[in-house]
Amino acid sequence: MSASTAYESEIRARAATRIVIADDHPFVRDALKLMLEAEPDLKVVGAATNGVDTVERVCELQPDLLLLDLKMPQKSGLEALSDLKDVYKGKTILFAAETEPPQIVKALHLGARGIVLKDAATRLLVESIRVVMAGGYWVGMQAVPNLHAYLLNLIQEVERRKFSLTARELEIVSAVVAGLSNKEIAQHFKIAEDTAKYHLSNIFDKLGVSTRLELALFSVNQKLPLKDIGF
C-alpha cells in the first residue's frame, strides 16, 4: 500500500460514523453490519441483543449512532432510549416492522432522530443515517424538514385516534363547535344533510354525549384537535 493510499484510509477511518446495532435477531444484526460497512464512512463498532445489553454497550462505547430495534427483549427500544436520554450524547435511529403515531411522538420526545421501517431499511437506512448525522430528522420513508410541524400533526392524530374519531367526524365536531347547523354542515362539506346527521349520530355514540352542547363542551374539555371552519 502506498503512503498516499494509507493516508487516505486513515482519514476515512477517522471520519467514519461509529455505529452500534441493537437487535435480538443474529441474522438482522449480521445483515445490517454487512450492508453498513459496505459504505466507506460507516463502521459498526458493537452490537447488542436486548434492551439491557443495549444500554450497557452504548454507555461503554459511546457510538456516534445507535441503530435500535423498537421491539427488544428484557427492555423495549423506547425503554432503552429513555434510560440513555441523559447519558448518551450520540444520535439514535429506531427501526421497526411497524409504528403507531404515539410511538413516534414518544421516540422523538426521548431524543430519537430517526424512525425507519424494517421493510424499507435496505433502501433507506443509509440515506436516513446521512440525514440524521448531518443534523436532520427522518421518519418512515423520508426526511422531516420541520420537526415542530411534524410533531404537531402527529399529536393531533393521536388525540383524534384516542376517541376513534375519523378525520371526517373530527371535521363535523369542529363544525358543531363553530355553531353550524346540520344544513350548514352539509353545505360546507358538500354532503347530504342525512349524511351529516349520520356522522353526528356516530359521534354522539363514540363520545357518550347526547346533545350538541355536550359535544362542544366535551371537545373543549378533552382538547380535541379541532379544525378551523371558515364559514
FIZALO-7505 format. One record per residue (C-alpha): residue number from 1; residue in three letters; z, x, y. Coordinates in Angstrom, 1 decimal. Example, Ala and Ser with C-alpha at 12.3 -4.5 7.8 and 13.67 -1.06 7.14 Angstrom:
REM residues 2
+------+------+--------+--------+--------+
! resi ! resn !      z !      x !      y !
+------+------+--------+--------+--------+
!    1 !  ALA !    7.8 !   12.3 !   -4.5 !
!    2 !  SER !    7.1 !   13.7 !   -1.1 !
+------+------+--------+--------+--------+
This chain:
REM residues 231
+------+------+--------+--------+--------+
! resi ! resn !      z !      x !      y !
+------+------+--------+--------+--------+
!    1 !  MET !    0.0 !    0.0 !    0.0 !
!    2 !  SER !   -1.0 !    1.4 !    3.4 !
!    3 !  ALA !    1.6 !    1.8 !    6.2 !
!    4 !  SER !    0.0 !   -0.9 !    8.2 !
!    5 !  THR !    0.0 !   -3.4 !    5.3 !
!    6 !  ALA !    3.6 !   -2.6 !    4.5 !
!    7 !  TYR !    4.5 !   -3.1 !    8.2 !
!    8 !  GLU !    2.7 !   -6.5 !    8.3 !
!    9 !  SER !    4.5 !   -7.5 !    5.1 !
!   10 !  GLU !    7.8 !   -6.6 !    6.6 !
!   11 !  ILE !    7.1 !   -8.6 !    9.8 !
!   12 !  ARG !    6.1 !  -11.7 !    7.7 !
!   13 !  ALA !    9.3 !  -11.4 !    5.6 !
!   14 !  ARG !   11.4 !  -11.1 !    8.7 !
!   15 !  ALA !    9.8 !  -14.1 !   10.3 !
!   16 !  ALA !    9.9 !  -16.3 !    7.1 !
!   17 !  THR !   11.8 !  -19.6 !    7.2 !
!   18 !  ARG !   14.6 !  -19.3 !    4.7 !
!   19 !  ILE !   14.9 !  -22.4 !    2.6 !
!   20 !  VAL !   17.5 !  -23.9 !    0.2 !
!   21 !  ILE !   16.2 !  -26.6 !   -2.2 !
!   22 !  ALA !   18.7 !  -29.2 !   -3.3 !
!   23 !  ASP !   17.5 !  -31.4 !   -6.2 !
!   24 !  ASP !   19.1 !  -32.2 !   -9.6 !
!   25 !  HIS !   15.7 !  -32.0 !  -11.4 !
!   26 !  PRO !   14.7 !  -28.5 !  -12.5 !
!   27 !  PHE !   11.1 !  -29.4 !  -12.6 !
!   28 !  VAL !   11.2 !  -30.6 !   -9.0 !
!   29 !  ARG !   13.0 !  -27.5 !   -7.8 !
!   30 !  ASP !   10.6 !  -25.2 !   -9.5 !
!   31 !  ALA !    7.5 !  -27.1 !   -8.3 !
!   32 !  LEU !    8.7 !  -27.1 !   -4.7 !
!   33 !  LYS !    9.6 !  -23.4 !   -4.8 !
!   34 !  LEU !    6.1 !  -22.6 !   -6.2 !
!   35 !  MET !    4.4 !  -24.7 !   -3.5 !
!   36 !  LEU !    6.5 !  -23.5 !   -0.6 !
!   37 !  GLU !    6.3 !  -19.8 !   -1.5 !
!   38 !  ALA !    2.5 !  -20.1 !   -1.5 !
!   39 !  GLU !    2.9 !  -20.1 !    2.3 !
!   40 !  PRO !    3.4 !  -16.6 !    3.7 !
!   41 !  ASP !    6.0 !  -17.7 !    6.2 !
!   42 !  LEU !    8.3 !  -19.7 !    3.9 !
!   43 !  LYS !   10.8 !  -18.2 !    1.5 !
!   44 !  VAL !   13.1 !  -20.1 !   -0.9 !
!   45 !  VAL !   16.5 !  -18.2 !   -0.9 !
!   46 !  GLY !   18.5 !  -20.6 !   -3.1 !
!   47 !  ALA !   18.8 !  -23.9 !   -4.9 !
!   48 !  ALA !   21.5 !  -26.5 !   -5.6 !
!   49 !  THR !   21.7 !  -29.0 !   -8.4 !
!   50 !  ASN !   24.2 !  -31.6 !   -7.0 !
!   51 !  GLY !   25.8 !  -32.6 !   -3.7 !
!   52 !  VAL !   28.9 !  -30.5 !   -4.1 !
!   53 !  ASP !   26.9 !  -27.4 !   -5.0 !
!   54 !  THR !   24.6 !  -28.1 !   -2.0 !
!   55 !  VAL !   27.5 !  -27.8 !    0.4 !
!   56 !  GLU !   28.7 !  -24.6 !   -1.1 !
!   57 !  ARG !   25.3 !  -22.9 !   -1.3 !
!   58 !  VAL !   24.4 !  -23.9 !    2.3 !
!   59 !  CYS !   27.7 !  -22.6 !    3.6 !
!   60 !  GLU !   27.2 !  -19.4 !    1.7 !
!   61 !  LEU !   23.5 !  -18.7 !    2.6 !
!   62 !  GLN !   23.2 !  -20.4 !    6.0 !
!   63 !  PRO !   19.4 !  -21.0 !    5.5 !
!   64 !  ASP !   17.1 !  -21.9 !    8.3 !
!   65 !  LEU !   16.1 !  -25.1 !    6.5 !
!   66 !  LEU !   17.8 !  -27.3 !    3.8 !
!   67 !  LEU !   15.4 !  -29.4 !    1.8 !
!   68 !  LEU !   17.8 !  -32.1 !    0.5 !
!   69 !  ASP !   17.2 !  -34.8 !   -2.1 !
!   70 !  LEU !   18.7 !  -38.1 !   -0.9 !
!   71 !  LYS !   20.0 !  -39.1 !   -4.3 !
!   72 !  MET !   22.2 !  -36.4 !   -5.8 !
!   73 !  PRO !   24.9 !  -36.5 !   -8.5 !
!   74 !  GLN !   28.6 !  -36.0 !   -7.6 !
!   75 !  LYS !   27.8 !  -36.3 !   -3.8 !
!   76 !  SER !   24.8 !  -38.1 !   -2.3 !
!   77 !  GLY !   22.5 !  -36.3 !    0.1 !
!   78 !  LEU !   23.9 !  -38.3 !    3.0 !
!   79 !  GLU !   27.5 !  -37.3 !    2.0 !
!   80 !  ALA !   26.5 !  -33.7 !    1.7 !
!   81 !  LEU !   24.8 !  -33.9 !    5.1 !
!   82 !  SER !   28.0 !  -35.4 !    6.6 !
!   83 !  ASP !   30.1 !  -32.5 !    5.1 !
!   84 !  LEU !   27.7 !  -29.9 !    6.6 !
!   85 !  LYS !   27.5 !  -31.5 !   10.0 !
!   86 !  ASP !   29.9 !  -29.1 !   11.7 !
!   87 !  VAL !   29.4 !  -26.0 !    9.6 !
!   88 !  TYR !   25.7 !  -25.7 !    9.2 !
!   89 !  LYS !   23.5 !  -24.8 !   12.1 !
!   90 !  GLY !   20.1 !  -24.8 !   10.4 !
!   91 !  LYS !   17.8 !  -27.8 !   10.1 !
!   92 !  THR !   17.6 !  -30.4 !    7.3 !
!   93 !  ILE !   14.7 !  -32.4 !    5.8 !
!   94 !  LEU !   15.7 !  -35.2 !    3.4 !
!   95 !  PHE !   13.2 !  -36.2 !    0.7 !
!   96 !  ALA !   13.4 !  -39.3 !   -1.3 !
!   97 !  ALA !   11.5 !  -41.7 !   -3.6 !
!   98 !  GLU !   12.1 !  -44.5 !   -1.0 !
!   99 !  THR !   14.1 !  -45.1 !    2.1 !
!  100 !  GLU !   15.5 !  -48.0 !    4.0 !
!  101 !  PRO !   15.9 !  -48.2 !    7.8 !
!  102 !  PRO !   19.8 !  -47.9 !    7.6 !
!  103 !  GLN !   19.5 !  -44.7 !    5.6 !
!  104 !  ILE !   17.0 !  -43.2 !    8.1 !
!  105 !  VAL !   19.2 !  -44.1 !   11.0 !
!  106 !  LYS !   22.3 !  -42.7 !    9.4 !
!  107 !  ALA !   20.5 !  -39.5 !    8.3 !
!  108 !  LEU !   19.1 !  -38.8 !   11.8 !
!  109 !  HIS !   22.5 !  -39.5 !   13.3 !
!  110 !  LEU !   24.0 !  -37.0 !   10.9 !
!  111 !  GLY !   21.6 !  -34.3 !   12.1 !
!  112 !  ALA !   18.6 !  -34.5 !    9.8 !
!  113 !  ARG !   15.4 !  -33.5 !   11.5 !
!  114 !  GLY !   13.0 !  -35.0 !    8.9 !
!  115 !  ILE !   12.7 !  -37.5 !    6.1 !
!  116 !  VAL !    9.8 !  -37.1 !    3.7 !
!  117 !  LEU !    8.8 !  -39.5 !    0.9 !
!  118 !  LYS !    8.5 !  -37.7 !   -2.5 !
!  119 !  ASP !    5.1 !  -39.2 !   -3.3 !
!  120 !  ALA !    3.7 !  -37.6 !   -0.2 !
!  121 !  ALA !    5.7 !  -34.4 !   -0.5 !
!  122 !  THR !    2.9 !  -32.2 !   -1.8 !
!  123 !  ARG !    0.6 !  -33.2 !    1.1 !
!  124 !  LEU !    3.0 !  -33.4 !    3.9 !
!  125 !  LEU !    6.1 !  -31.4 !    3.2 !
!  126 !  VAL !    4.7 !  -28.1 !    4.5 !
!  127 !  GLU !    3.4 !  -29.8 !    7.6 !
!  128 !  SER !    6.8 !  -31.5 !    8.2 !
!  129 !  ILE !    8.6 !  -28.2 !    7.8 !
!  130 !  ARG !    6.3 !  -26.7 !   10.5 !
!  131 !  VAL !    7.0 !  -29.6 !   12.9 !
!  132 !  VAL !   10.8 !  -29.5 !   12.3 !
!  133 !  MET !   11.1 !  -25.7 !   12.6 !
!  134 !  ALA !    9.2 !  -26.0 !   15.9 !
!  135 !  GLY !   11.9 !  -28.3 !   17.2 !
!  136 !  GLY !   10.3 !  -31.7 !   16.4 !
!  137 !  TYR !   11.2 !  -34.6 !   14.1 !
!  138 !  TRP !    9.4 !  -36.0 !   11.1 !
!  139 !  VAL !    9.9 !  -39.4 !    9.4 !
!  140 !  GLY !    7.9 !  -40.7 !    6.5 !
!  141 !  MET !    4.3 !  -39.8 !    6.9 !
!  142 !  GLN !    4.2 !  -38.5 !   10.5 !
!  143 !  ALA !    5.8 !  -36.5 !   13.3 !
!  144 !  VAL !    8.0 !  -38.5 !   15.6 !
!  145 !  PRO !    7.3 !  -37.5 !   19.3 !
!  146 !  ASN !   10.1 !  -39.8 !   20.8 !
!  147 !  LEU !   13.2 !  -39.9 !   18.6 !
!  148 !  HIS !   15.1 !  -42.2 !   21.0 !
!  149 !  ALA !   12.4 !  -44.9 !   20.9 !
!  150 !  TYR !   12.0 !  -44.5 !   17.2 !
!  151 !  LEU !   15.8 !  -44.9 !   16.6 !
!  152 !  LEU !   15.9 !  -47.9 !   18.9 !
!  153 !  ASN !   13.2 !  -49.7 !   16.9 !
!  154 !  LEU !   14.9 !  -48.8 !   13.6 !
!  155 !  ILE !   18.3 !  -50.1 !   14.8 !
!  156 !  GLN !   16.7 !  -53.3 !   15.8 !
!  157 !  GLU !   15.0 !  -53.6 !   12.4 !
!  158 !  VAL !   18.4 !  -53.0 !   10.7 !
!  159 !  GLU !   20.0 !  -55.7 !   12.9 !
!  160 !  ARG !   17.2 !  -58.1 !   12.1 !
!  161 !  ARG !   17.4 !  -57.5 !    8.3 !
!  162 !  LYS !   21.2 !  -57.9 !    8.4 !
!  163 !  PHE !   20.8 !  -61.7 !    8.5 !
!  164 !  SER !   17.4 !  -61.7 !    6.6 !
!  165 !  LEU !   15.5 !  -63.0 !    9.6 !
!  166 !  THR !   11.8 !  -62.4 !    9.5 !
!  167 !  ALA !   10.0 !  -61.0 !   12.6 !
!  168 !  ARG !    8.7 !  -64.5 !   13.4 !
!  169 !  GLU !   12.1 !  -66.0 !   13.1 !
!  170 !  LEU !   13.6 !  -63.5 !   15.4 !
!  171 !  GLU !   10.9 !  -64.4 !   17.9 !
!  172 !  ILE !   11.9 !  -68.1 !   17.5 !
!  173 !  VAL !   15.5 !  -67.2 !   18.1 !
!  174 !  SER !   14.6 !  -65.3 !   21.3 !
!  175 !  ALA !   12.6 !  -68.3 !   22.5 !
!  176 !  VAL !   15.5 !  -70.6 !   21.9 !
!  177 !  VAL !   17.9 !  -68.3 !   23.8 !
!  178 !  ALA !   15.3 !  -68.3 !   26.6 !
!  179 !  GLY !   15.6 !  -72.1 !   26.8 !
!  180 !  LEU !   12.2 !  -73.1 !   25.3 !
!  181 !  SER !   11.8 !  -76.5 !   23.6 !
!  182 !  ASN !   10.1 !  -76.9 !   20.2 !
!  183 !  LYS !    6.9 !  -77.9 !   22.0 !
!  184 !  GLU !    7.1 !  -74.9 !   24.3 !
!  185 !  ILE !    7.8 !  -72.6 !   21.4 !
!  186 !  ALA !    4.7 !  -74.0 !   19.6 !
!  187 !  GLN !    2.5 !  -73.5 !   22.6 !
!  188 !  HIS !    3.9 !  -70.0 !   23.3 !
!  189 !  PHE !    3.2 !  -68.7 !   19.7 !
!  190 !  LYS !    0.1 !  -70.9 !   19.2 !
!  191 !  ILE !    1.6 !  -72.6 !   16.2 !
!  192 !  ALA !    2.0 !  -76.3 !   15.3 !
!  193 !  GLU !    5.2 !  -78.0 !   16.5 !
!  194 !  ASP !    6.1 !  -78.9 !   12.9 !
!  195 !  THR !    5.8 !  -75.2 !   12.1 !
!  196 !  ALA !    8.2 !  -74.3 !   14.9 !
!  197 !  LYS !   10.7 !  -76.9 !   13.6 !
!  198 !  TYR !   10.3 !  -75.5 !   10.1 !
!  199 !  HIS !   11.1 !  -72.0 !   11.3 !
!  200 !  LEU !   14.1 !  -73.3 !   13.3 !
!  201 !  SER !   15.5 !  -75.1 !   10.2 !
!  202 !  ASN !   15.3 !  -71.9 !    8.1 !
!  203 !  ILE !   17.0 !  -70.0 !   10.9 !
!  204 !  PHE !   19.9 !  -72.6 !   11.0 !
!  205 !  ASP !   20.3 !  -72.3 !    7.2 !
!  206 !  LYS !   20.3 !  -68.5 !    7.2 !
!  207 !  LEU !   22.8 !  -68.1 !   10.1 !
!  208 !  GLY !   25.0 !  -71.1 !    9.3 !
!  209 !  VAL !   24.6 !  -72.8 !   12.6 !
!  210 !  SER !   23.6 !  -76.4 !   13.3 !
!  211 !  THR !   22.6 !  -76.7 !   17.0 !
!  212 !  ARG !   20.5 !  -74.7 !   19.4 !
!  213 !  LEU !   23.6 !  -73.9 !   21.5 !
!  214 !  GLU !   25.4 !  -72.5 !   18.4 !
!  215 !  LEU !   22.3 !  -70.4 !   17.6 !
!  216 !  ALA !   22.2 !  -69.0 !   21.2 !
!  217 !  LEU !   25.9 !  -68.1 !   21.1 !
!  218 !  PHE !   25.6 !  -66.6 !   17.6 !
!  219 !  SER !   22.7 !  -64.4 !   18.7 !
!  220 !  VAL !   24.6 !  -63.1 !   21.7 !
!  221 !  ASN !   27.9 !  -62.5 !   19.8 !
!  222 !  GLN !   26.1 !  -60.7 !   16.9 !
!  223 !  LYS !   23.9 !  -58.8 !   19.4 !
!  224 !  LEU !   20.6 !  -59.7 !   17.6 !
!  225 !  PRO !   17.7 !  -57.6 !   18.9 !
!  226 !  LEU !   16.1 !  -60.4 !   20.9 !
!  227 !  LYS !   12.6 !  -60.2 !   22.3 !
!  228 !  ASP !   11.5 !  -60.6 !   25.9 !
!  229 !  ILE !    9.8 !  -64.0 !   26.0 !
!  230 !  GLY !    7.7 !  -64.3 !   29.1 !
!  231 !  PHE !    7.0 !  -68.0 !   29.6 !
+------+------+--------+--------+--------+
